[in-house]
Amino acid sequence: MSQEFSHILVETSDKGVRTITLNRPEKLNAINDRLSNEIPAALEAASHDDAVRVIVVTGAGRGFCAGLDLDPVALAEHQAALNNSRAERLDELGWVGRMALALVNNDKPVIAAINGPAAGAGLGLALGADIRLMSDKAVVTTGYIRRGLAPDAGVSYFLPRLVGLSRAAELILTARDIGAEEAERIGLVSKLLPAENFAEAVAAYAAQLAGGPPIALTLTKRLLAVSLDRDLPSQLKSEYTAIMKTFGTADVAEAMRAFLEKRPPEFKGR
């Protein structure tokens, strides 16, 4: 990968798993101005790279992401960036909106590996992923109300879709801590993994997912991304278009051969 980042570590395994690690461990990976631009850039780069099949987003050190860096110097940098140009001043999405869209519009399945605390926009980063794997010792919170803030980063959009409107309202309005067991029970996260070998378990999970058919994974993600906002006939038409596309791929032919030969398929994304 040619792109270089200051606050992100990027690694791609031989299985096609691109791991994007937020790398400000001394700040629990809180998001300053530079990191706010690097997150969507790293996600978009991975989306366009055919060598990448699955994306994992995680945090360095003991935290996932503490949300916006509220240090006065970091806040001043954010504010200064907003006044850099007319385009910045008229931007209706901001970095939080671009981050959410970079997750949802990404053509690769995105796994949020919640290794530690996640709050505010850091929780939003996790909620926008397709799959959330959480350490059994981690704690998350919406956080905003504690600081006198309204939610951003898609939290008011993603959270009701995951846990229901009533429960989402309670979690946002109280900003209380959510432990790992509760997060799994209410459907906020997909799976809990032991903290002791969390990174290894995430890598194994991601590698298994990366072994799937890339074209079918992309088309499936696109279908899921719009499913809750569409009527049934529209979704059925999109499903039919997608499955007809996959029938014409070499991956489907390989899957049929593998079934007859009683072996695992080797998908190439063609």
C-alpha positions, -999 to 999 in steps of 0.1 A, spaced: 0 0 0 15 33 -11 -6 56 12 11 66 44 -6 75 76 5 92 108 -21 77 133 -31 45 115 -12 12 111 -21 -8 80 -14 -45 75 -27 -70 49 -25 -107 55 -19 -133 29 -56 -142 33 -66 -108 21 -75 -94 56 -67 -57 58 -63 -46 94 -66 -9 101 -54 -1 136 -60 33 151 -27 42 166 -29 68 194 -28 44 223 -18 71 248 -52 88 241 -72 56 238 -71 63 201 -92 94 204 -97 111 171 -78 143 163 -80 163 131 -54 141 113 -70 108 123 -104 121 113 -91 123 77 -71 92 78 -99 68 89 -121 73 58 -91 75 36 -78 41 48 -113 26 45 -117 38 9 -83 26 -1 -91 -9 12 -125 -8 -6 -108 -2 -39 -79 -27 -35 -87 -61 -50 -61 -78 -28 -83 -69 2 -113 -92 9 -121 -83 45 -114 -52 66 -107 -53 104 -108 -20 123 -93 -20 158 -74 1 182 -38 0 195 -32 -5 232 -60 -10 256 -87 10 238 -107 8 206 -116 45 202 -125 71 228 -143 93 202 -133 129 195 -102 140 212 -115 166 237 -80 180 245 -81 218 241 -52 217 216 -69 190 195 -102 208 196 -85 239 184 -70 220 155 -104 207 145 -119 242 147 -91 256 126 -96 229 100 -132 239 96 -122 274 87 -96 264 61 -119 268 31 -154 276 20 -158 239 12 -150 230 48 -174 256 61 -203 244 39 -196 207 45 -229 192 57 -214 158 67 -182 166 84 -155 140 91 -180 119 111 -204 117 82 -176 108 58 -164 81 82 -199 66 84 -204 66 47 -169 51 41 -181 21 63 -215 16 48 -205 22 12 -174 1 15 -174 -29 -9 -156 -51 16 -171 -66 48 -159 -45 77 -153 -61 111 -150 -38 141 -127 -55 166 -137 -38 199 -106 -46 220 -113 -20 247 -134 11 255 -154 27 227 -173 60 232 -190 86 211 -178 86 175 -156 57 185 -188 37 191 -202 51 159 -172 37 141 -180 2 155 -217 5 148 -211 13 111 -192 -19 106 -210 -50 93 -198 -73 121 -188 -63 156 -165 -86 176 -160 -75 212 -135 -84 239 -153 -99 269 -136 -73 291 -145 -42 270 -170 -15 278 -187 9 255 -209 40 258 -227 65 235 -211 91 257 -224 123 241 -249 133 268 -221 132 294 -204 161 275 -236 180 267 -235 168 231 -260 154 206 -249 122 188 -231 121 155 -212 95 134 -244 78 126 -251 67 161 -287 78 161 -291 59 127 -272 26 134 -281 20 170 -319 18 166 -314 -5 137 -293 -29 159 -311 -28 192 -345 -11 185 -356 24 190 -367 22 227 -334 7 238 -314 30 216 -331 60 231 -322 48 266 -286 41 258 -281 75 241 -301 96 266 -284 81 296 -250 75 281 -245 47 306 -218 21 303 -226 -10 284 -207 -41 294 -197 -69 270 -224 -94 281 -252 -69 277 -238 -57 244 -241 -92 230 -274 -99 246 -291 -69 231 -276 -74 197 -252 -45 197 -223 -68 190 -222 -100 170 -199 -121 192 -178 -119 224 -142 -132 223 -119 -138 253 -97 -108 261 -67 -130 266 -64 -140 229 -86 -114 213 -64 -104 184 -57 -140 175 -94 -149 176 -103 -119 155 -77 -128 129 -90 -163 127 -126 -151 123 -116 -126 96 -95 -151 77 -124 -175 75 -147 -147 62 -120 -137 37 -121 -173 23 -156 -165 9 -165 -154 -27 -155 -117 -30 -181 -108 -56 -210 -124 -36 -197 -108 -4 -198 -74 -20 -232 -78 -36 -246 -92 -3 -232 -62 17 -248 -38 -8 -282 -55 -4 -280 -54 34 -270 -18 35 -302 -6 19 -326 -34 31 -342 -15 60 -349 16 40 -366 0 10 -399 -17 2 -400 -54 -5 -405 -53 -43 -375 -30 -47 -354 -53 -26 -365 -84 -44 -355 -69 -77 -321 -60 -64 -317 -95 -50 -326 -110 -83 -301 -88 -101 -274 -96 -77 -279 -134 -78 -280 -134 -116 -247 -116 -116 -232 -142 -93 -244 -171 -114 -222 -158 -142 -190 -158 -121 -162 -182 -121 -165 -185 -83 -200 -201 -87 -185 -226 -112 -157 -233 -87 -182 -238 -59 -201 -264 -79 -170 -283 -88 -158 -283 -52 -192 -296 -41 -190 -325 -65 -153 -332 -56 -160 -330 -19 -134 -303 -12 -134 -267 0 -138 -242 -28 -110 -217 -37 -127 -185 -46 -107 -160 -68 -132 -132 -71 -138 -137 -108 
